[in-house]
Amino acid sequence: MSSIRYRLGLLVMACVALGACSRPPERAAQKFTGRLIFLSGANATSRDLVELTPSQDGSTYNLKTIATGVSEAAAFPAQWDPKLGIHVT
């Protein structure tokens, strides 16, 4: 009786594993639609200010260096325009 349960359990697990691995997972839709500005680089005194934006077709991202040689950057919430999604000067 124990042997039958063991074999049945193995059969169920094999069917579950086969069903889970039978097709590649679907790619999730891109959720990031704005822009992200961050400091990039290993040197603490001279980093790049980089902007990350999604491409037009949404399949990849664009990376653009805004400024080089930046040591620190801070956001000013009083100058942030939530409707435009940018800093206003």
Backbone bond lengths (Angstrom), bond angles and torsions (degrees), N, CA, C in turn:
res aa  C-N    CA-C-N  psi(-1)  N-CA   C-N-CA  omega(-1)  CA-C   N-CA-C  phi
1 M - - - 1.443 - - 1.532 110.15 -
2 S 1.303 116.95 -41.51 1.455 121.48 -179.55 1.522 110.80 -66.47
3 S 1.318 117.34 -35.46 1.450 121.93 179.84 1.528 110.71 -65.91
4 I 1.318 117.72 -37.86 1.460 121.90 179.61 1.530 110.02 -67.65
5 R 1.324 117.28 -42.70 1.465 121.05 178.68 1.531 110.32 -64.03
6 Y 1.305 116.40 -40.07 1.457 121.15 179.50 1.523 110.64 -62.97
7 R 1.348 116.76 -48.02 1.460 121.02 179.74 1.528 111.70 -65.99
8 L 1.316 116.88 -37.97 1.455 120.65 177.71 1.539 110.47 -65.89
9 G 1.313 116.49 -40.03 1.466 120.84 176.73 1.510 111.67 -62.98
10 L 1.336 117.21 -43.23 1.460 120.93 176.80 1.524 111.80 -63.22
11 L 1.326 117.06 -39.20 1.455 121.29 178.71 1.531 110.78 -64.62
12 V 1.321 116.98 -43.50 1.466 120.83 178.80 1.527 110.42 -63.43
13 M 1.317 117.45 -45.16 1.471 121.25 179.81 1.531 110.87 -63.30
14 A 1.324 117.81 -39.05 1.458 121.20 178.70 1.528 110.62 -65.88
15 C 1.327 117.40 -40.37 1.467 120.56 178.25 1.528 111.16 -66.00
16 V 1.315 117.20 -40.27 1.458 121.19 178.29 1.532 110.09 -64.42
17 A 1.317 117.60 -45.92 1.461 121.11 179.67 1.522 111.09 -64.16
18 L 1.312 117.96 -40.48 1.456 121.68 179.13 1.521 110.82 -66.37
19 G 1.315 117.62 -40.71 1.464 121.21 178.65 1.513 112.42 -67.49
20 A 1.312 117.42 -35.99 1.464 121.18 -179.18 1.521 112.06 -73.62
21 C 1.306 117.93 -26.99 1.463 121.57 -175.63 1.527 112.97 -103.58
22 S 1.320 118.38 9.39 1.456 119.82 -172.79 1.526 113.29 -77.18
23 R 1.332 119.90 -24.75 1.457 120.87 179.14 1.523 110.01 -141.23
24 P 1.322 116.99 151.35 1.467 119.29 -179.97 1.529 110.58 -69.43
25 P 1.316 117.44 149.05 1.459 119.87 179.49 1.530 111.03 -68.53
26 E 1.318 116.10 149.03 1.454 120.50 178.25 1.525 109.73 -74.59
27 R 1.308 115.63 143.66 1.460 120.18 179.50 1.524 109.06 -75.17
28 A 1.304 115.43 132.51 1.462 120.30 179.68 1.524 110.13 -69.66
29 A 1.307 115.71 149.55 1.457 120.30 178.51 1.525 109.62 -67.33
30 Q 1.312 115.43 147.09 1.455 120.66 -179.31 1.522 109.40 -68.83
31 K 1.333 116.70 130.40 1.452 121.26 -178.25 1.522 112.47 -104.72
32 F 1.306 116.78 -22.98 1.458 120.98 -177.91 1.518 109.07 -82.18
33 T 1.337 117.51 116.11 1.456 120.65 -177.30 1.526 112.97 -121.65
34 G 1.306 119.09 -8.47 1.465 121.52 -177.22 1.508 111.98 -93.85
35 R 1.308 115.11 -139.23 1.459 120.26 175.98 1.518 108.26 -138.70
36 L 1.315 115.29 149.92 1.450 122.77 -178.49 1.520 107.64 -125.56
37 I 1.326 116.07 126.66 1.467 121.07 179.28 1.525 107.62 -114.12
38 F 1.322 116.64 127.28 1.464 120.85 -176.51 1.524 110.65 -148.85
39 L 1.335 115.05 164.46 1.462 121.66 175.74 1.519 108.73 -90.06
40 S 1.312 116.30 136.17 1.454 121.02 -178.74 1.523 109.52 -131.66
41 G 1.318 116.22 136.34 1.458 120.76 177.02 1.507 111.25 138.74
42 A 1.321 116.19 156.26 1.459 121.64 -177.27 1.524 112.56 -89.05
43 N 1.328 117.39 -26.06 1.456 121.99 -177.72 1.529 109.19 -79.97
44 A 1.316 118.63 121.30 1.462 122.54 -175.84 1.518 113.48 -68.61
45 T 1.324 118.55 -21.57 1.459 120.43 -177.20 1.519 113.57 -98.99
46 S 1.298 118.52 -12.92 1.461 120.98 -177.84 1.526 110.29 -144.88
47 R 1.316 115.93 86.66 1.466 120.88 179.55 1.523 109.85 -111.16
48 D 1.320 115.43 170.50 1.460 121.62 177.61 1.518 109.42 -102.64
49 L 1.330 116.48 140.10 1.455 122.15 171.90 1.517 106.17 -90.44
50 V 1.330 117.05 115.94 1.461 122.61 -170.20 1.522 109.89 -118.62
51 E 1.329 115.87 143.49 1.464 122.43 177.23 1.525 108.95 -113.52
52 L 1.324 116.71 129.75 1.462 123.13 177.88 1.519 108.38 -112.32
53 T 1.331 117.25 122.39 1.461 122.55 178.59 1.521 109.18 -132.99
54 P 1.331 117.41 153.09 1.468 118.74 176.18 1.528 110.65 -75.33
55 S 1.323 116.37 152.06 1.465 120.42 177.83 1.531 109.51 -74.70
56 Q 1.318 116.53 170.86 1.463 121.18 -177.84 1.525 112.26 -62.25
57 D 1.336 116.81 -41.07 1.462 119.29 -178.35 1.526 113.03 -84.53
58 G 1.332 117.54 -8.29 1.454 121.21 175.59 1.512 115.13 79.88
59 S 1.326 117.91 8.44 1.458 119.77 -177.32 1.520 112.76 -90.91
60 T 1.311 118.02 -17.43 1.458 121.60 -177.98 1.523 109.28 -148.54
61 Y 1.331 116.62 -175.15 1.453 122.00 -179.12 1.519 110.44 -123.53
62 N 1.314 116.51 151.24 1.463 122.42 176.60 1.521 108.80 -105.07
63 L 1.319 116.34 135.08 1.458 123.06 177.78 1.519 108.32 -114.55
64 K 1.335 116.81 125.78 1.456 121.22 -177.49 1.523 108.84 -132.80
65 T 1.318 117.41 127.74 1.458 121.78 176.40 1.519 108.68 -81.06
66 I 1.331 115.91 121.36 1.459 121.89 -179.10 1.522 110.59 -87.80
67 A 1.341 116.67 -45.01 1.470 121.11 -179.50 1.521 108.72 -148.56
68 T 1.320 116.34 149.95 1.463 121.61 176.52 1.519 109.29 -114.52
69 G 1.318 116.46 159.00 1.453 121.69 178.03 1.519 114.00 73.80
70 V 1.318 117.88 28.65 1.465 122.50 -178.80 1.520 108.75 -89.84
71 S 1.327 116.84 133.90 1.463 119.71 178.98 1.524 112.03 -97.07
72 E 1.342 117.75 -31.86 1.459 119.98 175.41 1.517 109.25 -157.81
73 A 1.324 115.63 154.38 1.463 121.47 179.62 1.519 107.81 -140.75
74 A 1.306 116.47 142.46 1.466 121.16 -179.73 1.521 109.19 -137.03
75 A 1.314 115.38 143.20 1.464 120.92 176.54 1.523 109.18 -88.03
76 F 1.298 115.87 145.61 1.453 121.68 177.58 1.530 108.00 -113.53
77 P 1.331 117.23 100.43 1.469 119.98 -176.41 1.519 113.81 -58.30
78 A 1.343 118.80 -28.60 1.461 121.18 -179.90 1.532 110.99 -66.52
79 Q 1.316 117.71 -23.39 1.457 121.66 -179.00 1.527 112.90 -100.69
80 W 1.315 117.58 4.23 1.456 121.40 -176.77 1.520 109.96 -85.00
81 D 1.315 118.44 127.34 1.451 122.95 176.76 1.524 108.24 -102.80
82 P 1.350 118.24 105.43 1.467 120.14 -176.34 1.523 113.42 -65.92
83 K 1.325 118.34 -26.62 1.472 120.41 179.22 1.527 111.00 -70.01
84 L 1.340 115.99 -41.23 1.462 120.09 179.79 1.519 112.74 -86.30
85 G 1.329 115.96 -26.65 1.454 120.19 -177.86 1.509 113.29 76.53
86 I 1.339 116.93 25.02 1.463 121.26 -178.88 1.516 109.90 -137.28
87 H 1.331 115.73 166.81 1.460 120.79 173.03 1.515 108.84 -82.63
88 V 1.313 115.83 136.56 1.459 121.25 -179.42 1.515 108.80 -110.94
89 T 1.317 117.21 131.55 1.469 120.19 179.19 1.508 110.58 -107.71
